Amino acid sequence: MDHACVLLFVKVPEKGCVKTRLARDFNDDFAVRLYESMALDTIDTLKRIPFPFRICYSPPDALDRMQAWLGREQVYMPQSGEDLGERMEQAFVRVLSEGMNRVSLIGSDIPGLSPGILTEAFNALESKDAVIGPADDGGYYLIGFNKEGFEPGVFHDMIWSTDTVFQETVARLERAARKVHLLPQCRDIDRKDDLAALLALDQGQDTVASRTLALIRKGLK
């Protein structure tokens, strides 16, 4: 297997810093516990694929807190940059400069993300320059590149957290003449309606979201 890895972007789970829209519908404690559950479930999913992963954490001085939460056995890398786009770009630049050939970046708030989707992304990067997974809210839950196809321009001057991020990113990739593979659409978890929709999904899907589903069932009672 060539050099490939997943970059998992995670924040320190603090009140007022994670899942703030859900905190308004429930409370800060529930929002933090949900964020923690989704991150742990995502790590369980990553352990089911034959690719290593790094936990890219924010803020960059939070290594001790991240290790206390997620364990010292993980591979950690601090996020660096002024905004989300710069942090993602710098993460790709770092691992590609270390010799990685295929890299996918994900967040921790997609309970529907399956080992199959992650494997599809890496398989696609054997022949495509880039891969991207659209989220229901108009953003994306995964973006990946092979070494030759990396296009940092997709991260520049983007208006994040809007319903045009996915569409604009694909347009930029096409203008840069990159061959793109589109993954299945998934739902990220930001609002109360997203929780109910997740519970309504067919539980036969190949996902690892046991903590998240248990917490949602309890929270929606």
N, C-alpha and C positions, 0 to 999 in steps of 0.2 A: 504494500500500500504506500502511495506517495504521501508527502507531508500535507496533512489536512487537519483543520481544527474548527471548533465552534467557539465563538465569543458570546458569552452570556452577560448581558448588561443588567446589573443589579444595583439598587440603592440601599443604603442602610435603612432598615425599616423603622422610621421615626414618625411619630404623630405629626400631622400637618405637612409631611413631605412625600407621602405615598398615597395613591388612590384617594385624592382629596374630594373628587366628585362623589365617590361612594361614602365617604365620611359624612357628607351632608345628608345623604339618604338614611344612614344608619348612625354611626358614631366613629370617632377616631380609633377606638380600640378594635372595632370590627375591621376597619380598613387596614390597619396594621397587621392583624392576624391573617386576613385574607391575602395580603401581599406576601407574608411569610410562607403561607401554605402553597401559594402558586410557585414561588421560587423553589421550595423544596420538591414539589412535584415535578417541576421542570428539570431539576438536577437528576431525579430518578429516571426521567425520560432519556436524558443525555447518557446515562449509564447503560442504556439498552442499545446504543449504536456503537459501531466499531471505530469511533473517531474520538480523539481527546477533546477536552473543552477547557477553557479558561474562564474564570469568573472575573469580569471587568467591573470593578466596584467604584462607587461614588458615595461620599467625597473621597479624594485620594489619600487622606490621612486616617482612613477608617479601617486599616488592615486588621488591627487587633479585634475590633468589633465584628468584622466579617468572619474572622477565624473562630471567634467564640460562638458565632451563630451557625456557620456552615461547616466548620471543622478545619483543622490544620492540614488535612490530607489533600485538600483541593489546591489547584494551581490558580493563583490570583494575579491580577494585573490592574493597576489603578487606571481609571479613566483620566484623560487629560484634554483640556480644551475649554473654550468659553461657552459654547452651546452644544446641543445634542449633535448637530452635524459635524462640528469639529471633533467632538469626542469619538464619534464613530469613525471618521476619516483617520484620526491618529491611531486608533486601535488596529485598523486594517494595515496602515503603513508599517506599524511596528512588527506585526506577525509576518507580513509578507517579506519584510526586510530580513527576518530571521530564517527565511527559507521555506515558509509554507507555500504550497501550490494552490490549495483550494481552501477558502475560508468563508464560513457563514456566520452572520451575526444575528442574534435573536434577543428579545426581551423576555421577561419572566411572567407576563400576564396573559398568556395564550394557553389556557388549560386544554384546548382541543389540539394542540400541537402533538403530533404522534411521531414515534420512531420512523414510521414509513415516510412521512413528509420530509424529515431531516435527511434520510437516506436518499430520497428522490433529489433533494437539492444538491447533494454531493455528486450523485451520478450525473446530473445534468451538467455540472461544471467540468466534466471530462470533455464535453464537446461545445458547450456554450460559454460565453464570456461572463455572463451574470445570471443570477437567479433571484427572483423576488416573490414574496407571498403577500397577496393583498389581504388587508383586514377589512372587516365589515364597515368600519367607520371612515374609510377612505384613506387610511394610512397603510403601512405594511408591517408585518410581524417578523419577517425574515428578509435579509438581503445578503447576497453572497457574490463572490468574485473568484475567478481563477487569477493566477499571478499576471498573466498577459492581458487580461481583460479589465483589470481594476480601473475604475473611472471616478476619481475623487470629486469631479464636478457635480455629482449627484447630491453631495452634501453641502454645497456652497449656497449661501443666501436662500435657504429654504424656509418657508413659513411653516414651522412644525405644528403639530396638533390641529391640523385642518383637514377637511375632507378632500383635498386635492393633492395631498402628498404623494400617494401612490401614482396617480395619473401623471403628475409632473416628473416624478422620478423615471418612470418608463419612457416618457417623452425625451428626457435628457439622455438616457441610454441609447435610444434610437438615433438621436441626432449625433451621438458620438460613434455611431456605426457598431454598437455592441450587439452581439447575438444574445437574446434574453430568453430564459425559460421561466414561465409563469407557474407558480405552485397553486394548489387549491386555496380557495378563500377560507379564512378562519376568523373567528370573533375574539377580539380582545375584551377584557373585563374592565369597564370603566363606570358603568351605570347600573342601577337596580334592575333594569330590563335585561341587561346582559346576564345577570345571575339566573333569572328565570329561564332565559333561552338556553343557557348551558345545561340546566337540569332537564330540559325537554329534549336534548339531543339523545340519539340512540346510544345507549350505554354499551353497545357491542363494539363501538369504535376502539381502535387500538391506541388508547390514550392511558396515561398514568396520572390521574388527577384525584386520587382517593382523598387526600387531606382537604383539597379545595372543595370537592363535592360534599363532603361531610360537613364542612363549615357553612357552606351555602344553605344546605338543608336546614341546619340549625338556625341560621340567621333569618331565613324567610318564614319561619314558623310564626 
